[in-house]
Amino acid sequence: ITATTTTTASSQGAADGAPKAAVDSESAVAEDGTVDPLKDDKGAEPVGQDYIEEMRNDEGKVISFQCKLCECRFNDPNAKEMHMKGRRHRLQYKKKVNPDLVVDIKPSLRQRKLQEERLRRQLKEDAWKHEDDRWRKEMRMMEEEERLYWEQRRFEDEMDRCRFFGRGIGPMGPMRPWGPPMMGPPGPMPMPRRPDSVDDRHVTAKHSMIYPKDEDLGQVQRMVTNTEKALKLVSDSLAEVAEPKPEAEKADDDAKKTEEGKKEEQPQRLLKGVMRVGVLAKGLLLAGDLTVGLVVMCSEKPGRTLLARVAALLPKHLATVSPDDKYEVRASPQDAAVSVTNNSDPKVTVWVTLTSPVVRDGEASNASVKDPPDVLDRQKCLDALAALRHAKWFQARASGLQSCVMVIRILRDLCNRVPTWSTLNSWALELLVEKVLSSASQPLAPGDALRRVLEAVAGGILLPGSPGLVDPCEREPVDALAGLTDQAREDITASAQHALRLVAFRQIHKVLGMDPLPPPKFARNLLNRKRRRDGEAADHEGADGKKDKKDEATPATTGAAAAASAGSKSEAPAAKA
């Protein structure tokens, strides 16, 4: 069989007629409102139909198709339609026929992976935010329920106390009925300051027990101040040794005396400053806490040589600052610190850690700043920088929060007494207390604040799968509770639930590890005392007269007189009867 090839556009007239037919067909589609069958779902329209040749046999039957643009052949008419819509054919048509044809750019594999990763990260952040919002909503609901419960309970306690001491209704008074003179339901009256509850008195008493003594505080403050002054002198000595000035340079400096010269001299100090960190800077010292910390900022990465020089110069300057006291200075290269201990009682130890901001900058600053050959432990220096950030955050966020410092001290004592709570580090504890108390709608009393923290822990804020505690002092999102194991989280949650039950049953003294306080002493009938009226009944005069006569009697009475007075006292009711 011999096949003959015929083209659909063999002449120029036919080529000119094709666009007209296309225009007519488009107008027909627009008028009828029907969908063009040549357009696919994505909106791509077949192009280059004139460049598709039909291959016929001797009988004139179409047996295959050939594309001149793509140089390919296919037999199926459906394949012809799909080929004209395909990306390969459209690109060839744009390249060889119509450069203005718009062809969608197919994203590469790398771009697709980046987009998928971006979507996955967005979904993860949305899930995290949704979980955090759900937790906050539950906390607000629990807070409202607990507030209503404890208000009702305090009101009942106040009513019982007033009935017991015979004072009638408490300061709130009974609820007044609607109507005149208020003309309508009474609005919410402001709550007067309630007296300290049993929980408040126990928490305050426990806080006074664990608060350090005045002698210890004075000794710590005096030693820290002396150490800071001595470190300032050490910095001056190192600066003088590092930059000896000839006489000619001194004469030039006296002639210039410009501010630029002063600015150039400042960065050349090895020791730039000293800051307090830890419980000393946060004001969280407990009774027996005689170890405090200082951090010295250096202009470059500190090494063992610099640490040894500081340890060698420090005793001399300590003697200059405080000649009456004697100190023992030891260098600890493995801790990147110098310890200073006094010889008098109580013995206080001050750890002076050397660090530098260059340690945290990473590889970017390593090119410009050369590390000393005996550089100190990098992790110790990073921990010192983190302690500085923690102290600044605490002073800005937690120090001014009511009852926050007191509750943290109570929980620190709990961590020292109970092994279950000892796995919770102090930084996570401070973050937890600040987050729980700052979410309250109003300032809380010490007892309410402690109970709110126990409620949050008992509710599962530490359990695996919870939102956790994001460290606000780190650049990347870091969970402050990452160091806790699953078993430790469950143990702390169970312990908090047990402690919360004890608080609910008025046994908070067991949680605090102290003896229960005696009830407060009230003067009975002090407010219900009545003044004697002039028209008193006659039957009361005899009894009052005897009472006055008894009051006028001298304390030096004999046994017979006491018996006689007792007899007369017993006869009075009989005569009255």
C-alpha positions as CSV (number, residue, x, y, z in Angstrom):
1,I,0.0,0.0,0.0
2,T,1.4,3.4,-1.0
3,A,0.5,6.3,1.2
4,T,0.1,9.8,-0.1
5,T,0.6,12.9,2.1
6,T,-2.0,15.7,2.1
7,T,-1.8,18.8,4.2
8,T,-4.8,20.7,5.5
9,A,-3.2,24.0,4.6
10,S,-1.7,23.4,1.2
11,S,-2.4,26.8,-0.2
12,Q,-2.2,30.4,1.0
13,G,-5.9,30.8,0.6
14,A,-6.6,27.9,2.9
15,A,-4.1,29.4,5.4
16,D,-5.9,32.7,5.3
17,G,-9.3,31.1,5.7
18,A,-8.2,29.2,8.8
19,P,-8.0,32.3,11.1
20,K,-11.4,33.5,9.8
21,A,-13.0,30.1,10.7
22,A,-11.4,30.3,14.1
23,V,-12.8,33.8,14.6
24,D,-16.3,32.6,13.5
25,S,-16.1,29.7,15.8
26,E,-15.1,31.9,18.8
27,S,-18.0,34.3,18.1
28,A,-20.3,31.4,17.9
29,V,-19.1,30.1,21.2
30,A,-19.5,33.5,22.8
31,E,-23.1,33.9,21.5
32,D,-24.2,30.4,22.4
33,G,-22.5,30.5,25.8
34,T,-21.2,26.9,25.4
35,V,-17.8,25.7,26.5
36,D,-15.0,25.4,24.0
37,P,-14.1,21.7,23.7
38,L,-10.6,22.6,22.6
39,K,-9.8,24.1,26.1
40,D,-8.8,21.8,28.9
41,D,-9.6,22.2,32.6
42,K,-6.5,24.1,33.3
43,G,-7.3,26.8,30.6
44,A,-4.6,25.6,28.1
45,E,-5.8,26.0,24.5
46,P,-4.5,23.7,21.7
47,V,-2.1,25.6,19.4
48,G,-0.3,24.8,16.2
49,Q,-3.0,22.7,14.6
50,D,-1.8,23.8,11.2
51,Y,1.5,22.1,11.8
52,I,-0.1,18.6,12.3
53,E,-0.1,16.6,9.1
54,E,-2.5,13.7,8.5
55,M,-1.0,10.6,7.0
56,R,-3.5,8.8,4.7
57,N,-3.4,5.5,2.8
58,D,-4.5,4.8,-0.8
59,E,-8.1,4.7,0.3
60,G,-7.9,8.2,1.8
61,K,-8.2,6.9,5.4
62,V,-6.2,8.8,8.1
63,I,-3.8,6.3,9.6
64,S,-1.5,8.6,11.7
65,F,-0.5,12.1,12.5
66,Q,2.9,13.9,12.3
67,C,3.9,17.1,14.1
68,K,6.3,19.3,12.1
69,L,7.3,21.3,15.1
70,C,8.1,18.5,17.5
71,E,9.1,15.9,14.8
72,C,7.0,13.2,16.3
73,R,4.2,10.9,15.1
74,F,1.1,9.4,16.8
75,N,-1.9,7.4,15.6
76,D,-4.7,8.2,18.1
77,P,-6.8,11.4,17.4
78,N,-7.0,11.9,21.2
79,A,-3.3,11.8,21.4
80,K,-3.3,14.6,18.8
81,E,-5.5,16.8,21.0
82,M,-3.4,16.1,24.1
83,H,-0.2,16.7,22.2
84,M,-1.4,20.2,21.0
85,K,-2.2,21.1,24.7
86,G,1.0,19.6,26.0
87,R,3.9,21.6,27.4
88,R,6.5,20.3,24.9
89,H,4.4,21.3,21.8
90,R,3.5,24.7,23.3
91,L,7.2,25.4,24.0
92,Q,8.2,24.5,20.4
93,Y,5.3,26.6,19.1
94,K,6.5,29.6,21.2
95,K,10.1,29.1,20.0
96,K,9.4,28.7,16.3
97,V,6.1,30.4,15.6
98,N,4.7,32.8,18.2
99,P,7.1,34.2,20.9
100,D,4.2,35.9,22.7
101,L,2.5,32.7,23.7
102,V,2.3,32.3,27.4
103,V,3.5,28.9,28.8
104,D,3.3,28.2,32.5
105,I,6.6,27.7,34.2
106,K,6.9,24.2,35.7
107,P,8.5,24.4,39.1
108,S,11.6,22.4,39.6
109,L,12.0,19.6,42.1
110,R,14.0,21.9,44.5
111,Q,11.4,24.6,44.3
112,R,8.6,22.1,45.0
113,K,10.5,20.7,48.0
114,L,11.0,24.2,49.4
115,Q,7.4,25.0,48.9
116,E,6.3,21.8,50.6
117,E,8.7,22.5,53.5
118,R,7.3,26.0,53.8
119,L,3.8,24.7,54.0
120,R,4.7,22.0,56.5
121,R,6.4,24.6,58.7
122,Q,3.4,26.8,58.5
123,L,1.0,24.0,59.4
124,K,3.3,23.1,62.4
125,E,3.3,26.7,63.6
126,D,-0.5,26.9,63.2
127,A,-0.9,23.7,65.2
128,W,1.4,25.0,67.9
129,K,-0.5,28.3,68.1
130,H,-3.9,26.5,68.1
131,E,-2.7,24.3,71.0
132,D,-1.4,27.3,72.9
133,D,-4.7,29.2,72.4
134,R,-6.6,26.1,73.6
135,W,-4.4,25.8,76.7
136,R,-4.9,29.5,77.5
137,K,-8.6,29.2,77.1
138,E,-8.8,26.2,79.4
139,M,-6.6,28.0,81.9
140,R,-9.0,31.0,81.9
141,M,-12.0,28.8,82.4
142,M,-10.3,27.0,85.3
143,E,-9.3,30.3,86.8
144,E,-12.9,31.6,86.6
145,E,-14.3,28.4,88.2
146,E,-11.6,28.4,90.9
147,R,-12.2,32.1,91.6
148,L,-15.9,31.6,92.1
149,Y,-15.4,28.5,94.3
150,W,-12.8,30.2,96.6
151,E,-14.9,33.4,96.9
152,Q,-17.8,31.3,98.0
153,R,-15.7,29.4,100.4
154,R,-14.1,32.6,101.9
155,F,-17.6,34.1,102.3
156,E,-18.7,31.0,104.2
157,D,-15.6,31.0,106.4
158,E,-16.2,34.7,107.2
159,M,-19.8,34.0,108.1
160,D,-18.8,31.1,110.3
161,R,-16.2,33.2,112.0
162,C,-18.6,36.1,112.6
163,R,-21.2,33.7,114.1
164,F,-18.7,32.1,116.3
165,F,-17.5,35.4,117.7
166,G,-20.9,36.9,117.9
167,R,-20.4,39.8,115.5
168,G,-23.3,39.1,113.2
169,I,-23.0,39.5,109.4
170,G,-19.5,40.3,108.1
171,P,-18.4,43.4,106.2
172,M,-20.2,42.4,103.0
173,G,-23.6,42.3,104.6
174,P,-26.6,40.4,103.3
175,M,-27.8,40.8,99.8
176,R,-30.4,43.6,99.6
177,P,-33.7,42.9,97.7
178,W,-34.5,44.7,94.5
179,G,-36.5,47.8,94.4
180,P,-36.4,51.2,96.2
181,P,-34.3,53.0,97.1
182,M,-31.9,51.4,94.6
183,M,-34.6,51.1,91.9
184,G,-33.3,47.9,90.2
185,P,-30.8,45.1,90.9
186,P,-27.7,46.2,92.7
187,G,-24.5,46.2,90.6
188,P,-21.3,44.5,91.5
189,M,-20.0,46.2,94.6
190,P,-16.2,46.5,95.0
191,M,-14.7,43.8,97.1
192,P,-13.2,45.1,100.4
193,R,-9.7,43.9,101.2
194,R,-10.3,40.5,102.8
195,P,-8.2,39.5,105.8
196,D,-5.4,37.1,105.3
197,S,-6.6,33.6,104.8
198,V,-5.2,30.5,106.4
199,D,-3.2,29.8,103.3
200,D,-1.8,33.3,103.2
201,R,-0.7,33.1,106.8
202,H,1.0,29.8,106.3
203,V,2.8,30.9,103.2
204,T,3.9,34.2,104.8
205,A,5.2,32.3,107.9
206,K,7.1,29.8,105.8
207,H,8.6,32.6,103.8
208,S,9.9,34.3,106.9
209,M,11.4,30.9,108.0
210,I,13.3,30.4,104.7
211,Y,14.3,34.0,104.3
212,P,18.0,34.5,105.0
213,K,19.1,36.2,108.2
214,D,20.2,39.8,108.3
215,E,23.8,38.8,109.3
216,D,24.1,36.4,106.3
217,L,22.7,39.1,103.9
218,G,25.1,41.7,105.3
219,Q,28.0,39.4,104.9
220,V,27.1,38.4,101.4
221,Q,26.5,42.0,100.4
222,R,29.8,43.2,101.9
223,M,31.8,40.4,100.3
224,V,30.3,40.9,96.8
225,T,30.9,44.7,97.0
226,N,34.5,44.1,98.0
227,T,35.0,41.6,95.2
228,E,33.5,44.0,92.6
229,K,35.8,46.8,93.7
230,A,38.9,44.5,93.6
231,L,38.0,43.4,90.1
232,K,37.8,47.0,89.0
233,L,41.4,47.5,90.3
234,V,42.5,44.3,88.6
235,S,41.1,45.6,85.3
236,D,43.0,48.9,85.8
237,S,46.2,46.9,86.4
238,L,45.8,44.8,83.3
239,A,45.1,47.8,81.2
240,E,48.3,49.5,82.5
241,V,50.4,46.5,81.9
242,A,49.0,46.0,78.4
243,E,49.7,49.5,77.2
244,P,52.8,51.2,78.6
245,K,53.1,54.7,77.3
246,P,56.5,56.4,76.5
247,E,57.1,60.0,77.6
248,A,56.9,61.3,74.0
249,E,53.4,59.7,73.6
250,K,52.3,61.1,76.9
251,A,53.3,64.6,75.8
252,D,51.4,64.2,72.5
253,D,48.3,63.0,74.4
254,D,48.4,66.0,76.7
255,A,48.6,68.2,73.6
256,K,45.6,66.6,71.8
257,K,43.1,65.6,74.6
258,T,40.5,64.7,72.1
259,E,37.5,62.4,72.6
260,E,38.6,60.1,69.8
261,G,41.7,59.2,71.8
262,K,39.6,58.2,74.7
263,K,37.3,56.1,72.6
264,E,40.3,54.3,71.2
265,E,41.7,53.5,74.6
266,Q,38.4,52.1,75.9
267,P,38.1,48.8,73.9
268,Q,41.7,47.8,74.7
269,R,40.7,46.8,78.3
270,L,40.8,43.0,78.9
271,L,38.2,43.2,81.6
272,K,35.3,45.4,80.6
273,G,32.8,45.0,83.4
274,V,31.4,42.8,86.1
275,M,27.7,41.9,86.7
276,R,25.8,39.9,89.3
277,V,23.9,36.8,88.2
278,G,21.9,34.0,89.7
279,V,19.9,34.2,92.9
280,L,22.0,37.2,94.0
281,A,20.8,39.4,91.0
282,K,17.3,38.1,91.2
283,G,16.8,38.5,95.0
284,L,16.0,34.8,95.5
285,L,18.5,34.0,98.3
286,L,17.3,31.4,100.8
287,A,18.5,30.7,104.3
288,G,21.8,29.0,103.9
289,D,22.6,30.2,100.4
290,L,26.1,31.5,100.9
291,T,27.4,30.8,97.3
292,V,26.8,33.6,94.8
293,G,28.0,34.4,91.3
294,L,29.6,37.2,89.4
295,V,30.3,37.4,85.6
296,V,33.2,39.3,84.2
297,M,32.9,40.4,80.6
298,C,36.2,40.3,78.6
299,S,37.0,42.0,75.3
300,E,38.3,38.7,73.8
301,K,37.8,35.0,74.5
302,P,39.3,34.3,77.9
303,G,42.1,31.8,78.3
304,R,43.8,30.1,81.1
305,T,46.6,32.7,81.1
306,L,44.1,35.5,81.7
307,L,42.4,33.5,84.4
308,A,45.7,32.9,86.2
309,R,46.6,36.6,86.0
310,V,43.2,37.6,87.5
311,A,43.6,35.0,90.3
312,A,47.1,36.3,91.0
313,L,46.2,40.0,91.2
314,L,42.9,39.6,93.1
315,P,44.3,38.9,96.6
316,K,46.4,42.0,96.6
317,H,43.6,44.3,95.6
318,L,41.2,42.6,98.0
319,A,43.6,43.5,100.8
320,T,43.6,47.0,99.5
321,V,39.8,47.3,99.4
322,S,39.2,45.5,102.8
323,P,42.4,45.3,104.9
324,D,40.5,43.9,107.9
325,D,39.1,40.8,106.1
326,K,41.1,37.8,104.9
327,Y,40.1,36.0,101.7
328,E,41.2,32.8,100.0
329,V,41.4,33.0,96.2
330,R,41.5,29.9,94.0
331,A,41.5,29.5,90.2
332,S,39.3,26.8,88.7
333,P,40.1,26.5,84.9
334,Q,37.7,23.6,84.4
335,D,34.9,26.0,85.6
336,A,36.3,29.0,83.8
337,A,36.1,30.9,87.1
338,V,37.9,32.1,90.2
339,S,36.5,31.4,93.7
340,V,36.8,33.9,96.5
341,T,36.1,32.7,100.1
342,N,36.3,34.6,103.3
343,N,37.8,33.1,106.5
344,S,35.3,34.5,108.9
345,D,31.8,33.1,109.8
346,P,29.5,32.8,108.0
347,K,31.7,31.7,105.1
348,V,30.6,33.1,101.8
349,T,31.9,32.0,98.4
350,V,31.8,34.2,95.3
351,W,32.4,32.5,92.0
352,V,33.8,35.0,89.4
353,T,33.3,33.5,85.9
354,L,35.1,34.9,82.8
355,T,33.3,35.1,79.5
356,S,33.0,37.2,76.4
357,P,30.2,38.1,73.8
358,V,32.6,36.8,71.1
359,V,32.0,33.3,72.3
360,R,28.4,33.4,71.3
361,D,28.9,35.1,68.0
362,G,30.0,31.9,66.4
363,E,32.1,31.4,63.3
364,A,31.4,34.9,61.9
365,S,33.7,36.5,64.4
366,N,36.3,33.8,64.5
367,A,37.9,35.2,61.3
368,S,38.6,38.6,62.9
369,V,39.3,37.5,66.5
370,K,41.9,34.9,67.1
371,D,41.4,32.5,69.8
372,P,44.1,32.2,72.5
373,P,45.8,28.8,72.5
374,D,44.6,28.0,76.0
375,V,41.0,29.2,75.6
376,L,38.6,28.3,78.5
377,D,35.7,25.9,78.2
378,R,33.2,27.3,75.6
379,Q,30.1,25.8,77.3
380,K,31.0,27.4,80.6
381,C,31.3,30.8,78.9
382,L,28.0,30.3,77.2
383,D,26.3,29.4,80.5
384,A,27.7,32.6,82.0
385,L,26.2,34.6,79.1
386,A,22.9,32.8,79.5
387,A,22.9,33.6,83.3
388,L,23.3,37.3,82.4
389,R,20.3,37.2,80.1
390,H,18.3,35.4,82.7
391,A,19.0,38.0,85.3
392,K,18.0,40.9,83.0
393,W,14.8,39.1,82.0
394,F,13.9,38.4,85.7
395,Q,14.4,42.0,86.7
396,A,12.3,43.2,83.9
397,R,9.4,40.7,84.1
398,A,9.2,38.9,87.4
399,S,10.6,41.3,90.1
400,G,7.6,43.6,89.9
401,L,5.0,40.9,89.8
402,Q,3.1,40.6,93.1
403,S,3.8,37.4,95.1
404,C,6.1,36.1,92.4
405,V,9.3,36.3,94.3
406,M,7.7,34.8,97.4
407,V,6.2,31.9,95.5
408,I,9.5,31.2,93.8
409,R,11.3,31.1,97.1
410,I,8.6,28.7,98.5
411,L,9.0,26.4,95.5
412,R,12.8,26.5,95.6
413,D,12.6,25.3,99.2
414,L,10.1,22.6,98.0
415,C,12.7,21.5,95.4
416,N,15.4,21.3,98.1
417,R,13.1,19.2,100.4
418,V,11.3,16.9,98.0
419,P,13.4,14.7,95.7
420,T,10.6,14.5,93.1
421,W,10.9,18.3,92.5
422,S,14.7,18.4,92.6
423,T,14.9,17.5,88.8
424,L,13.2,20.9,88.0
425,N,15.9,23.4,87.4
426,S,15.6,26.9,88.8
427,W,15.3,28.7,85.4
428,A,12.4,26.6,84.3
429,L,10.8,27.1,87.7
430,E,11.1,30.9,87.4
431,L,9.6,30.8,83.9
432,L,6.7,28.7,85.0
433,V,5.8,30.9,88.0
434,E,6.1,34.1,85.9
435,K,3.9,32.7,83.1
436,V,1.2,31.4,85.5
437,L,1.0,34.5,87.6
438,S,1.2,37.0,84.8
439,S,-1.8,35.4,83.1
440,A,-4.0,36.1,86.2
441,S,-6.7,38.8,85.8
442,Q,-5.7,40.5,89.0
443,P,-2.9,40.5,91.6
444,L,-3.0,37.5,93.8
445,A,-2.3,37.0,97.5
446,P,0.6,34.6,98.4
447,G,-1.7,31.7,99.1
448,D,-3.7,32.1,95.9
449,A,-0.6,32.5,93.9
450,L,0.9,29.3,95.2
451,R,-2.3,27.4,94.6
452,R,-2.5,28.8,91.1
453,V,1.0,27.5,90.3
454,L,0.1,24.1,91.7
455,E,-3.1,24.0,89.7
456,A,-1.1,24.7,86.5
457,V,1.4,21.9,87.2
458,A,-1.3,19.5,88.3
459,G,-3.2,20.3,85.1
460,G,-0.4,18.8,83.0
461,I,1.6,21.8,81.8
462,L,4.8,19.7,82.3
463,L,3.5,16.5,80.8
464,P,4.9,15.2,77.4
465,G,3.0,16.7,74.5
466,S,2.2,19.9,76.3
467,P,3.2,23.3,74.7
468,G,6.2,23.5,77.1
469,L,8.0,26.7,78.2
470,V,9.7,28.6,75.5
471,D,13.0,30.2,76.7
472,P,12.6,33.9,76.0
473,C,16.4,34.5,76.3
474,E,17.4,32.4,73.3
475,R,17.5,33.3,69.6
476,E,16.0,30.0,68.5
477,P,12.9,28.4,70.0
478,V,14.2,26.3,72.9
479,D,12.1,24.4,75.5
480,A,13.3,25.2,79.0
481,L,11.8,21.8,80.1
482,A,13.8,19.8,77.6
483,G,16.1,18.4,80.3
484,L,13.2,16.7,82.1
485,T,12.5,13.0,81.4
486,D,9.0,11.7,80.8
487,Q,9.1,9.9,84.2
488,A,10.2,13.1,86.0
489,R,7.4,15.1,84.4
490,E,4.8,12.6,85.5
491,D,6.2,12.4,89.0
492,I,6.1,16.2,89.4
493,T,2.6,16.3,88.0
494,A,1.4,13.6,90.5
495,S,3.1,15.4,93.4
496,A,1.4,18.7,92.4
497,Q,-2.0,17.0,92.3
498,H,-1.4,15.5,95.8
499,A,-0.3,18.9,97.1
500,L,-3.3,20.6,95.6
501,R,-5.6,18.1,97.4
502,L,-3.8,18.9,100.7
503,V,-4.3,22.6,100.1
504,A,-8.0,22.1,99.3
505,F,-8.5,20.2,102.6
506,R,-6.8,23.0,104.6
507,Q,-3.5,21.1,105.1
508,I,-1.2,23.4,103.4
509,H,1.3,23.1,106.3
510,K,2.1,19.6,105.1
511,V,3.0,21.0,101.6
512,L,5.2,23.7,103.1
513,G,6.8,21.3,105.6
514,M,5.9,23.2,108.7
515,D,3.7,22.9,111.8
516,P,0.2,24.2,111.5
517,L,-0.3,27.7,112.8
518,P,-2.7,28.4,115.7
519,P,-5.9,30.2,114.8
520,P,-5.8,34.0,115.2
521,K,-6.8,35.4,118.6
522,F,-9.9,37.6,118.4
523,A,-11.3,39.6,121.3
524,R,-14.7,38.1,121.8
525,N,-17.8,40.4,121.7
526,L,-15.4,43.4,121.3
527,L,-17.6,44.9,118.7
528,N,-20.9,43.7,120.2
529,R,-20.4,45.4,123.6
530,K,-23.5,47.3,124.8
531,R,-23.6,50.4,127.0
532,R,-25.7,50.2,130.2
533,R,-29.0,52.1,129.9
534,D,-30.3,54.4,132.7
535,G,-33.7,52.6,133.0
536,E,-32.2,49.2,133.9
537,A,-34.6,46.6,135.3
538,A,-34.6,46.2,139.1
539,D,-33.8,42.6,139.0
540,H,-30.5,43.3,137.4
541,E,-29.5,45.8,140.0
542,G,-28.8,43.2,142.7
543,A,-26.6,41.2,140.4
544,D,-24.8,44.3,139.1
545,G,-24.3,45.5,142.6
546,K,-22.8,42.2,143.7
547,K,-20.6,42.2,140.6
548,D,-19.4,45.7,141.4
549,K,-18.8,44.7,145.0
550,K,-16.8,41.8,143.8
551,D,-14.7,44.0,141.5
552,E,-14.1,46.5,144.4
553,A,-12.8,43.7,146.7
554,T,-9.0,43.7,147.3
555,P,-6.9,40.9,145.9
556,A,-5.5,40.1,149.4
557,T,-8.5,37.9,150.5
558,T,-8.4,35.1,153.0
559,G,-9.8,31.6,152.3
560,A,-12.9,32.3,154.4
561,A,-13.6,35.5,152.6
562,A,-13.3,33.7,149.2
563,A,-15.6,31.0,150.5
564,A,-18.1,33.6,151.7
565,S,-18.1,35.4,148.4
566,A,-18.6,32.1,146.6
567,G,-21.5,31.3,148.9
568,S,-23.1,34.7,148.3
569,K,-22.6,34.3,144.5
570,S,-24.4,30.9,144.7
571,E,-27.3,32.3,146.8
572,A,-28.0,35.1,144.4
573,P,-29.5,32.9,141.7
574,A,-31.6,31.1,144.3
575,A,-33.0,34.3,145.8
576,K,-33.7,35.5,142.3
577,A,-35.5,32.2,141.5
